[in-house]
Structures are given as structure tokens and as C-alpha cells.
Amino acid sequence: MHRSGSRPQLDLSKAAIQGNFEVKDPTILLPNQSDDISHLALDIGGSLIKLVYFSRHEDQSIDDKRKKTIKERLGISNGNRRSYPILGGRLHFVKFETTKISECLDFIHSKQLHRGGGGAYKFADLFKERLGVSLDKEDEMDCLVAGANFLLKAIRHEAFTHMEGQKEFVQIDTNDLFPYLLVNIGSGVSMIKVDGDGKFERVSGTNVGGGTYWGLGRLLTKCKSFDELLELSQRGDNGTIDMLVGDIYGGMDYSKIGLSASTIASSFGKTISDKKELADYRPEDISLSLLRMISYNIGQISYLNALRFGLKRIFFGGFFIRGHAYTMDTISFAVQFWSKGEAQAMFLRHEGFLGALGAFMSYEKHGLDDLMVHQLVERFPMGAPYTGGRIHGPPLGDLNEKASEARVCLLLLEMPLPLSNTVYIANYLN
């Protein structure tokens, strides 16, 4: 592999998928990686911080790593690289609550990923004080699209469909990937028409997204977290709150236009005629009704935009989804119904890390070249479980998730050798 001076290179070549396919946000194994890459990408949102970082195979304790100097860890002696390569490494995906940013900084410090310098934006002073790094802008849509393109082209079993509880992986033909619609569901929703690498346009969006679900859910159910709301929905019956087609047609389907009796005719519509107060309704039923209302509308609007631009493929990402079966099934139903079965909703296993991963992969314009992309191994799961829930990964106390980001920043911490003091950041509009 060609080296550019003393700069470290990221080698993603000659790999294959392994591991448990039911695990979301799995660690990505880089079997041919020889250089130590001290890169850190952070997606700092109003609710969550998403972090992507590289590590070696060695399962060393944090204390053992701290005993080594930077030069020892990088295998450098008298200004030269180690004389022999140590192959292999991993990309890890970890989440923190934005309100617990100190825990994120502790994690970065414990992993010794924090060399850099400089100033910027909401958390600039904190990063400067704790880690000695500075922040600079990176374009957020560039990173989002770059992350999605990388995953769809490089990782088999990244994309999948989910309909009526059945998950099926989709094999992507990289020669026929573009154009497609990328729907990123955060606090709000962005819909991006992607025509190729670096070629995209934000064509639509909606302010009804994850923030709407969490906000209304918090007011109506008194839930303290996004995941608590999702947990409630799994035990809910939206038929006690939503007006269904069967409620209008005497329990019968409206087969003439393809509507089953269980199809929602009006979200929360049944509460109009019920002589009940809010306290009389089960929080579980409210949560499911709200989740279906928002998910269905996102699916419908997404398909109509795909139809508008003649797009065959629709990929959904963002931390609103959380690998949650009801959410994916509802989005899928909306796309299937309005397309008359001609289109499918597809989801991504690393759904919430698109921007951070895109930033991590964009470092070549900052001096790291020869990025080699083929197929990757997915192993050693550290991400959130497939059905959502608690954050999994290196323990740092109670790291329960909250909702998707309201305003998101993308941070790329680049540390080529010799060490520089540069951090790159971008702001999401959602």
C-alpha cells in the first residue's frame, strides 16, 4: 500500500461479513489495517452524541494503555515507524446522551484519542479545557451522504427490509445504486436525493419526526425517555385510540380501495366520541398510536417524494428508528400501500451513525489518502441491540439513550503524524 510521507493510512480491503446479523451498529473489523489511526468522529446532537473511533485488536485494559506513551502505542522510535506491521483493527460505534457529554469526554480520554487543539461552537470551551482540541466546520450533508454511500457500497447485509415482523437483507448492486432517496429521521426529517458520490440535493423534509414523538409522548404519558416510550408501545393497542376503517364500516374491510378493517382511518380519532379524560387512557396505547401516526406519515411523504423524482430505492436512517419493529413495519406499510407494491422501504443497520461515519471517511481531503474500500467484516457487536434499548459498549455508567438529534454537529478529530491540532465540525439543520 502506497504511503504518503509519514501519514497513517486506512486500509479497508479484503474483508467479508461475519457475526450476528440481528445486532445493530456492529463493530467493523479491518483485517488488513497496519497503521495506527487516531481518528475520532463525533456527531453531537441536541439529544445524542454518536461516536466512531478506531482501535487495534489487542484487548488491553485502559490502565495498560495509559502506561504506554504515545510513541510506544504507535510503535515509533526515534521518529521512525515500527519496523514490522501489526495487522488488523476495528471501527467502533458508541452513543452517549448529549446531557452527559462529560462521560463522552471521559471515554475519549480513557481511549487516548484526544490529541489536537483549537475552539468552536456550543462545546468548544469544554473540548478545549478537557482535551485540548479545537473545532472547525465540515459540511453536514456531505458527511451524511458519504456515510450512507460508504455503507451501501462497501458493506454486505447493511440494508434490509422489514415487513410484518420479517427482516430480509437486501443485496445492493453498486452499479445500480444511484439515484436513491435517503430519508434521515432525527428530531425532524430530511429527504435527500442522492445521485452519486458527492452529488445530492435535499429535496424535501418534515418537522414531524422523532422530536415530535418524544415531545408529545412526554406530555401525554409522562415518560422520561425516548426508549421508555418505545417500550410502552410494544405493549400497546392503538385500536382503543385510533379510528379504524372497521369502526366506520361495521368491522368490515373497505376492499374496493384496498383498505383492511385494521387500517387507521384517523389517528386519535376515537377519542373524539369517547367521554374520557387523558388519565382514562393507557400510556401504552397512546405511545403506539403516536408512533404509528408519525411513522406512517413519514413513510407516505417519503414515497411521494420518490415518486416525484422517479426514484426506485428509498433508504431510511436516523436514530428515530432504533431498529424498532413497529416503526419499521409502519413505514414499510405506508410505502407499500401508496406505491401499490412497486416500492419498498429499506433500512440501515448503522442508521444513526451515517454522519459520523461519513466524517470519519472524509479525512483524505485533510491529508490522508489512499483510502481502500472493498468489503468489510462486521464483528464484535458493541452497538444498541436490534430491538432498541440500552446502549451497549464500553461501560461508562448509565448511558440510556434519549431522542434523535434536534441540531446536530459532526466532528472529525484528525491526528496524522506528526500530530496536528485540528478538529472538523458541521451543523445539521434538522
N, C-alpha and C positions, 0 to 999 in steps of 0.2 A: 504494500500500500504506500503510495507516494505521500511524503511528509512535507509540510510547508514550514521550513525552519524548525523551530522548537515547539510549534503549536501542537497541542493534542488533537487527535482525530477521533471521530465517532464512526465505528465500523459496524454496520447493521446487516452484513452479508451472511449468506449461507445459514439460514435458520429455518425452523419448522415449528408448527403449533404443537404444544403439549399441554398437559394439565387438565383441570376440571372445567369443563365448558359451562357449568352452571354458576361459576364465580364471576362476578362483575369486577371491573377495574383491576384485572390481574397484573402482577409484575411482569415486565417484558424482559426476557433473557437475551443477552447479546453474546453469543458463544465465541465470537472471534475478536472481541474487543481487547486490544492490547494496551492502549494508552489509558491513563487515569484521566477521567473527565470530571472536572469540578464545576459542573453547571447546575444551576438551580432555577427552575421556572415556577413562579408563583402567580396564581390567578386570585387576586384579592377582591372579594365581593362584599356587598353590604351584609351578607349573612354567612358566607362560607369562604374559606381560603383553600384553594386547590393547589397542591404542590407536586411537582415532578422532579425527581433527582436521580442521579446515577450512583451506583455503588459496585464494589467488587464482589466476587463470590464469597470471599472469606467471611465466615460468620463470627466476627470478632465482637467482643463486648465493647461498649462505649469507653469504659475505663482503659481497656487495652489500646484503643485507638488514640486516646488522649495522651498516652505515654509516648507516642511516636511524634517526632517533629514532622513538619510539613514535608521536608526533604526526604525523610525516611519513608513516609507514606507514599510519596511519588517515586521512590526509587532513584533519587537524584544524589549524586555525589560529585562534589567539585564542579558543579554547573552542568554535568552531563546526565543524560538519561540512563536508566538501568541498562546493563549490557544484555539482558535477556528479557523477552516479553512474558507477561503473565496474562494468559488469555481468559476472557470471559468477564461479564459484568451484567448489571441489571438496571432497568428503569423502574422506579417505584412510584406509586400514586397514593398520596395521602391527603386527608381532608381535616380541617380544623374549623371551629367556629371563629368568625371574624372577631367576635367579642372576646375571644380567648387568644388574641394574637400573640400574647406573651408566651403561651405554650408553643406556638408555632416557632417563635424566635428561639426558645429553649431547644426545640427539636433541631433546628438548623445549626445551632451552636454545638449541640451534642454530636452531630454528624460531621462537624468540622467542615461545613460547606460555605463558610461565611467570610471569604476573603474578598475585599473590594473597597469602594469608597464613595461619597457624594451627596445628594439632597433632593427631595421632591414629594409634593402632594401630601395626602392625608397622613400617611405613616412615615414620612421621610425622616422626621426627627427621631422616631423610635428606632428605625433601622440604622440610622447613623449612630445613635447612642449605644445600641446593643451589639451591632455587628460591624459598624464602621463602613457601611456601604451607602452608595448614592443611587437615586432613581432617575431614569430618563425615559422618554416616550418611545413606545413601539405601537404600531397600528393594530387595533384590536380585531378588526375584521380580517386583516391579513393573517393574523395568528389563528383565528377561529377556523378559517377555510383551510389553512395549511395543515392544521391538526387533523381535520376531517379527511382531507385528501391523503395524507400520510397513512392514516389508519385503514382507509378503504382500499388503498393500492398495495400496502405492504403487509397487512395482517389478515390472514385467512381466519374465518369464523369471528370476525369483528361485527359484521352486520347480521341481523336476524329479523324475522317476522314473529309476531305474537298475536294469535287469534284464538279466541275461545279457550284460553289457557294453554295452548300448544305453541311451543317455541321451536322455530326451524331456522337453521343458519342459511345464509344466502351466499352463494359463491359469486363474487364480483368479477366480471370481465373488465379488466383495466383498460382494454381497448374500446370499451363501450360504456365507460363510467359517466362521461360528460355528455350533455349537461344534466345536472340534477338540482333538486331543491333541498337546501339544508334548513331545517327548522330548529332553531335553538331556543329552548323554553327555559327561561330564567324567571325572574320576577315578572318581566314582560316577555314578549315573544318577537324574535327577529326571523324573517324568512328571506333566505339568500339564494339567488340563482347562481350556481357555480358552473362556469363554462370551461374551466381548466385550472392549471396551476397559476395562481396569481390573477385569474380572470373571474371576476364575480361582481354581482350587484345586489344590494339589499332592495328587494322589490316590494316588500310588504312587512306587516307585523301587527301585533295587537297588544293593548295594555292589559288584557285579561290573561294572566298567566299564573305562575307559581306564587307570586306575591298576593294575587287575588285570592287564591285558595287558602293560603295561610292566614291572610288578614281577615277574611270573612269567617274562616273556620275558627280563628281565635275568638272573634266576637261572639259567635253563635254557640260554641261548645266549651269555651274557656280552656282549650288545650294550650299547653305551654310550648310545644314544639311541632315542627312540620311532621316529624316521624310519628309523633303521638296521634296526629290527625290521620295519617295513613294507616296506622294500626287500628284505629277506630273503624275506618271504612271497611276493613276486612270482615268486620262483624255486623255490618250494616245491611239494611233493607231499604233501598231508595223508593220502593213501591209505596211506602207509608207517607211519603212526602211528595214525590213526583206524580203528576197526572200522566197516566199511561194511555196508549191507544186503546187498550182493552177497557179502560174506565169510561171511554167515550162511546165505544161500540159494543157495549154489553158483554165484555170479556172476550170478544171475537177479534181475529186479525182483520186488518184492512188490506186484504190480499190484492185488491185491484191496483194499489200503488206500492205493493211490496212491503207493507208495514206489519210486523207481528204485534200481537196484543201486548207484549212486554216492552215495546219501543216507547221511549219517553216522548210524550206529546208536548208537555210543558214542565220544565224543571221547577220544582217547588210549587207547582200548580195546585196540588191537592190541599195545600194549607189554606187556600182562599176560602173554601167551603167548610173546612173543619173549624169547630168552635173550640179551639185550643190555644193555649199560650205557649211561648217558646219552651218553658220548663216541662211541658207535657210531651215534647218530642225527645226521642232518644238521640244523644250526641252521635252514636254510631250511624244512624240513618241520615242525619244532617251531613255528616262528613262524606258519606258515599254519594249522596245526591249532589253535593257541591263539587266533588271530584269528577263525577260523570258530566256535569254541566260544562265545566271548564275544559275537560279533555275532549269532549265531543266537538265543542266549538273550535278548538284549535285544529282538530283533525279536518273539520269541514273547510275552514278558511285555508288551510294548507293545500288541500286538494284543489280548491277553486283557483288558487294561485298557480299550482302546477298545470291545471287546465289552461289557464290564461296564457302561459308561455310554452305550452306543448311539451311539458316535461314528463318523462315516464317514471322517474325514480324520485322518491321522497324519503329523506333520512331525517330522523328526529333525534335531537341531542339535548343536553342541558339537565341540571340536577332536579328539575321538577319531576322527571320520570322515575328516577331511583330504581329502575328495574321492577316497578310495581305492576303486578299483573292486571289489576282493574284499569289502571291508567292506560297501559299499552293496548289492552283489549278494546277500550272505548275509542281511542284514537284510530285503531285499525278498523273498527266497525264503521266509523264515520267516513274514512277514506274509501272503504269497500262499497258502502252504500251509495255515496254520491258519484262514484266512478262506475257504478253498475258492475263491479268486479274487475274492472280493467286496470286498476292501480292498487298497489299495496303500500302500507306504511312499513318502513324498516327502521330498526333501532340499532344503537351502537353500544357495545359493552363498556367502552370508556366515555360514555355520554357526557359526563361533567368535566372532562379534562381536555376538551378539544383546544381551547385557547392556550392553556398552559403547555400542552404538548406541542402546539404549533410554535410557540415561543422557543421552546427547547430546541426544536428542529431548525429554527431560523438563524441560528448563531453563525452560519457560514458567511453571512454578509458582514459579520463583525470580525472576520479574520480566520475562522475555522472553515477549511474547505474539505473537499473530497468526501463528503457525506455519501456513504454507500448504503443504498436502500434495496433490499430484496425482501425476503420473508423472514418474519420474526417468530421466536418461540415465546409462548405465553405460559409462565410457570410461577410457582411460589406465590399464590394469591395473597395480597395484602389489602385489597380494596373492600368496599362495602359488599355484603352478601347480596346474592341475586334478588332477593325479595325486599331489599332495603333494611333499615335498622341501624344498629350501632356501627360506628366507624371501626374498621379493623386495620391493624398496622402496628408499628412500634408504639408501645404503651406510653401515654403521656397523661394519665389521669382520665377524667370523664370527658370524652370528646364527642358527645352526641351532636348530630347534625342539626342545623336549622333549615331555613328555606333557601331557595335558589337566590342568586345574587340580584340586587337591585341596581347597583352601579358596580362594575367590575373593573379591576385593574389587572393587567398582565405584566408580570415581572420576569425578566430574564437576567440571571446573575451569571456573568461570564468571567471565568478565571483562566485564560490561557497562560502559558508560561513564556516569558516572565510574567508574573502576576500583574494584572491591571486592576484599576478601580472603577469598574463600570457596571451599572445595572440598567436594564431597559424595562420600560413600563408602558402600558397602553390602557386607555379607559374605554369600557363598554358603555354603550348608550342605553341599554335596557334598564 
